[in-house]
Amino acid sequence: METMVRPSNGFLSALSADDYELIRAHLRTVDLPHEAVLVETGEMLRRAYFPHRGVISLVVKLAKGEHVQVAMIGRDSVLGAFSALGDSNALGTAVVLVPGTASMLDIDRLRAAADQSAGLRTRLARHGLAVYAQVQQTAGCNAAHPVESRLSRCLLQTHDLSGDYRLLLTQEAMAQMIGARRNSVSLVANTLQQANFIHYSRGHIQINNLDGLRQTACECYATVKAQYDRLLGL
C-alpha cells in the first residue's frame, strides 16, 4: 500500500502509484518568485513545473510591446505537458503571476517516463488539451465580452488555480490578463470594489464575494471550468 505523501499538485496526486514512481526520485521543490520568467517564446522548455501554490501565466508578446495573457496554470495542472510529448520549443512566454512553490522535473525525465507509460502519456495529453481549451476560450472572450465580465472571470480563475482569496495583482498584470488598457482595468476594479465583490489597494486584491464575481463573469468562466472538469476528472 502506498503511504508516501505526494506534493499538493492535482496532476501528481492523480497519477497511479506506478506512474508516480517513474518520476518521484527526480522531482525537486522550487520557489516560484513573483514575475519570474520560466521560459521565453522560442526557447526550449527544459523543465516541467507542477505548482503547489501560485499561478503561472502564459503570455503572448506582440511586436509593439503589448503583452496579453492567453492561459493560466495552477495547482491542478502542469507547465510542459505537450513539451513532454514532443516539441519542447515554447510557443509563448511563461511567467509567474502569483508567487508560490512547485515541484520541478527535467522535461527529458518526464518524456522518458511518458515513453514507458501509456497512462502517463494520456494524462499529459489531457492536461495539454485543457490548457488549449482555455486559450481558445480566452481568445473569444477578449474579443467579444465587456471588461467587467472578463476581469471577473480572470479573478475567479486565479482564485481557483491558487486556492487563495488574497492575490497580488497590479493593474498592469490585470490588463495583460484580459487584453485591456490599464485605465479600463482601474475603472472596472473600482466598480467591483464598490459592489463589495473585492477590495483592491496598491496591487493587493482581497476577494470578498465569489458569488458576486460569478454573476458578473461571462459564460467563459463556467465553460473553461467544465472543460477542465471533463478532461482532468476534477
C-alpha positions as CSV (number, residue, x, y, z in Angstrom):
1,M,0.0,0.0,0.0
2,E,1.3,3.4,-1.0
3,T,1.8,5.6,2.1
4,M,4.2,8.3,0.7
5,V,2.7,11.8,0.9
6,R,2.8,13.4,-2.6
7,P,3.2,17.1,-3.3
8,S,-0.1,19.1,-3.3
9,N,-0.5,19.3,-7.1
10,G,-3.5,17.8,-8.9
11,F,-1.5,16.3,-11.7
12,L,0.9,14.5,-9.4
13,S,-1.8,13.4,-6.9
14,A,-3.8,11.8,-9.7
15,L,-1.0,9.6,-11.1
16,S,-1.1,5.9,-10.4
17,A,1.4,4.5,-8.0
18,D,3.5,3.0,-10.8
19,D,3.5,6.3,-12.9
20,Y,4.4,8.4,-9.9
21,E,7.3,6.1,-9.1
22,L,8.7,6.7,-12.6
23,I,9.3,10.4,-11.7
24,R,9.3,10.5,-7.9
25,A,13.1,10.5,-7.4
26,H,13.7,13.3,-9.9
27,L,11.2,15.8,-8.5
28,R,12.6,18.9,-6.8
29,T,10.6,21.5,-4.9
30,V,11.4,25.1,-6.0
31,D,10.0,28.6,-5.3
32,L,8.0,30.4,-7.9
33,P,9.0,34.1,-7.3
34,H,6.6,36.8,-8.4
35,E,7.2,37.8,-12.1
36,A,9.9,35.1,-12.6
37,V,10.2,34.2,-16.3
38,L,10.3,30.4,-16.6
39,V,10.7,30.3,-20.4
40,E,10.6,32.9,-23.2
41,T,8.9,32.4,-26.6
42,G,11.1,30.4,-28.9
43,E,13.3,29.0,-26.1
44,M,13.4,25.3,-25.3
45,L,11.4,24.4,-22.2
46,R,13.8,22.3,-20.3
47,R,11.8,21.8,-17.0
48,A,8.2,20.9,-16.2
49,Y,6.6,22.7,-13.3
50,F,3.8,21.3,-11.1
51,P,2.6,24.2,-8.9
52,H,1.6,23.5,-5.3
53,R,0.7,27.2,-4.7
54,G,0.9,30.1,-7.1
55,V,-0.1,30.6,-10.7
56,I,1.9,30.6,-13.9
57,S,0.7,32.9,-16.7
58,L,1.2,32.0,-20.4
59,V,1.7,35.3,-22.3
60,V,1.9,36.3,-25.9
61,K,4.2,39.2,-26.6
62,L,3.3,41.4,-29.6
63,A,5.6,43.4,-31.8
64,K,4.6,46.8,-30.4
65,G,5.3,45.7,-26.8
66,E,1.9,44.6,-25.7
67,H,1.7,41.5,-23.5
68,V,-1.5,39.5,-23.5
69,Q,-2.3,36.5,-21.3
70,V,-3.8,33.5,-23.0
71,A,-3.9,30.9,-20.2
72,M,-3.0,30.2,-16.6
73,I,-1.6,27.1,-14.9
74,G,-2.1,26.4,-11.3
75,R,-2.2,23.8,-8.6
76,D,-4.3,21.4,-10.6
77,S,-2.0,21.0,-13.6
78,V,1.5,21.2,-15.2
79,L,3.5,23.5,-17.3
80,G,5.2,21.4,-20.0
81,A,2.6,18.8,-20.8
82,F,2.9,19.0,-24.6
83,S,6.6,19.6,-24.4
84,A,7.0,16.2,-22.7
85,L,5.1,14.6,-25.6
86,G,7.0,16.2,-28.5
87,D,8.4,19.6,-29.3
88,S,9.9,21.5,-26.4
89,N,10.0,24.8,-28.2
90,A,7.9,27.3,-26.2
91,L,5.1,28.9,-28.2
92,G,4.7,31.6,-25.6
93,T,6.3,33.1,-22.5
94,A,5.6,31.6,-19.1
95,V,5.8,34.0,-16.2
96,V,4.8,33.6,-12.5
97,L,1.7,35.6,-12.0
98,V,1.0,34.6,-8.4
99,P,4.1,33.6,-6.3
100,G,4.2,30.1,-4.7
101,T,6.1,26.8,-4.9
102,A,6.2,23.9,-7.3
103,S,7.6,20.5,-8.0
104,M,10.1,20.7,-10.9
105,L,11.2,18.0,-13.2
106,D,13.5,18.0,-16.2
107,I,11.5,17.6,-19.4
108,D,13.7,14.8,-20.6
109,R,12.9,12.9,-17.4
110,L,9.2,13.4,-17.9
111,R,9.4,12.4,-21.6
112,A,11.3,9.3,-20.7
113,A,8.7,8.4,-18.1
114,A,5.9,9.0,-20.6
115,D,7.6,6.7,-23.1
116,Q,7.2,3.9,-20.6
117,S,3.6,4.5,-19.7
118,A,0.5,4.9,-21.9
119,G,-1.4,6.1,-18.9
120,L,1.0,9.0,-18.2
121,R,1.0,9.9,-21.9
122,T,-2.8,10.1,-21.8
123,R,-2.8,12.3,-18.7
124,L,-0.2,14.7,-20.2
125,A,-2.3,15.0,-23.4
126,R,-5.5,15.7,-21.4
127,H,-3.7,18.4,-19.4
128,G,-2.3,19.9,-22.6
129,L,-5.8,19.9,-24.1
130,A,-7.2,21.6,-21.0
131,V,-4.8,24.5,-21.5
132,Y,-5.6,24.7,-25.2
133,A,-9.3,24.9,-24.3
134,Q,-8.5,27.8,-22.0
135,V,-6.5,29.6,-24.8
136,Q,-9.3,29.1,-27.3
137,Q,-12.0,30.5,-24.9
138,T,-9.8,33.4,-23.9
139,A,-9.4,34.5,-27.5
140,G,-13.2,34.6,-27.9
141,C,-13.8,36.2,-24.5
142,N,-11.3,39.1,-25.1
143,A,-12.8,39.8,-28.5
144,A,-16.5,39.8,-27.5
145,H,-17.1,40.4,-23.8
146,P,-17.1,43.6,-21.7
147,V,-14.1,44.4,-19.5
148,E,-16.0,43.9,-16.2
149,S,-17.0,40.3,-17.2
150,R,-13.5,39.5,-18.4
151,L,-11.9,40.8,-15.2
152,S,-14.4,38.9,-13.0
153,R,-13.7,35.7,-15.0
154,C,-9.9,36.1,-14.5
155,L,-10.2,36.8,-10.8
156,L,-12.3,33.7,-10.4
157,Q,-9.9,31.5,-12.4
158,T,-6.9,32.9,-10.4
159,H,-8.6,32.1,-7.1
160,D,-9.4,28.5,-8.3
161,L,-5.9,27.9,-9.5
162,S,-4.1,29.4,-6.5
163,G,-6.6,28.4,-3.8
164,D,-6.2,31.9,-2.3
165,Y,-8.6,34.8,-1.7
166,R,-5.7,37.3,-1.5
167,L,-4.0,38.0,-4.8
168,L,-1.0,40.2,-5.7
169,L,-2.1,41.7,-9.0
170,T,-1.0,45.1,-10.3
171,Q,-3.2,47.0,-12.8
172,E,-0.6,46.2,-15.5
173,A,-0.9,42.4,-14.7
174,M,-4.7,42.6,-14.8
175,A,-4.6,44.5,-18.1
176,Q,-2.5,41.7,-19.5
177,M,-4.9,39.1,-18.2
178,I,-7.9,40.5,-20.1
179,G,-6.3,42.3,-23.0
180,A,-7.4,45.7,-21.9
181,R,-5.9,49.1,-21.1
182,R,-4.9,50.0,-17.6
183,N,-7.3,52.8,-17.2
184,S,-10.2,50.5,-18.1
185,V,-9.0,48.0,-15.5
186,S,-8.8,50.7,-12.9
187,L,-12.4,51.8,-13.6
188,V,-13.7,48.2,-13.5
189,A,-11.8,47.2,-10.4
190,N,-13.3,50.3,-8.7
191,T,-16.8,49.1,-9.8
192,L,-16.2,45.6,-8.4
193,Q,-14.9,47.2,-5.1
194,Q,-18.0,49.4,-4.8
195,A,-20.1,46.3,-5.1
196,N,-18.0,44.7,-2.3
197,F,-17.0,41.8,-4.5
198,I,-13.3,42.7,-4.0
199,H,-11.1,45.0,-2.0
200,Y,-8.3,46.5,-4.1
201,S,-5.4,48.6,-2.9
202,R,-1.9,49.1,-4.3
203,G,-1.8,45.8,-6.2
204,H,-3.4,43.7,-3.4
205,I,-6.8,42.1,-4.1
206,Q,-8.9,40.5,-1.5
207,I,-11.8,38.5,-2.9
208,N,-14.9,39.1,-0.7
209,N,-17.8,37.7,-2.7
210,L,-17.2,34.7,-5.1
211,D,-20.9,34.5,-6.0
212,G,-20.9,38.2,-6.9
213,L,-18.0,37.7,-9.3
214,R,-19.7,34.6,-10.8
215,Q,-22.8,36.6,-11.5
216,T,-20.7,39.3,-13.1
217,A,-18.4,37.0,-15.1
218,C,-19.3,35.9,-18.7
219,E,-20.1,32.3,-19.6
220,C,-16.4,31.7,-20.4
221,Y,-15.6,31.0,-16.7
222,A,-18.1,28.2,-16.5
223,T,-17.2,26.9,-20.0
224,V,-13.5,26.6,-19.2
225,K,-14.2,25.1,-15.8
226,A,-16.5,22.4,-17.4
227,Q,-13.8,21.6,-19.9
228,Y,-11.2,21.2,-17.1
229,D,-13.6,19.0,-15.1
230,R,-14.2,16.8,-18.1
231,L,-10.6,16.5,-19.2
232,L,-8.9,16.3,-15.8
233,G,-11.7,14.4,-14.0
234,L,-11.9,17.0,-11.3
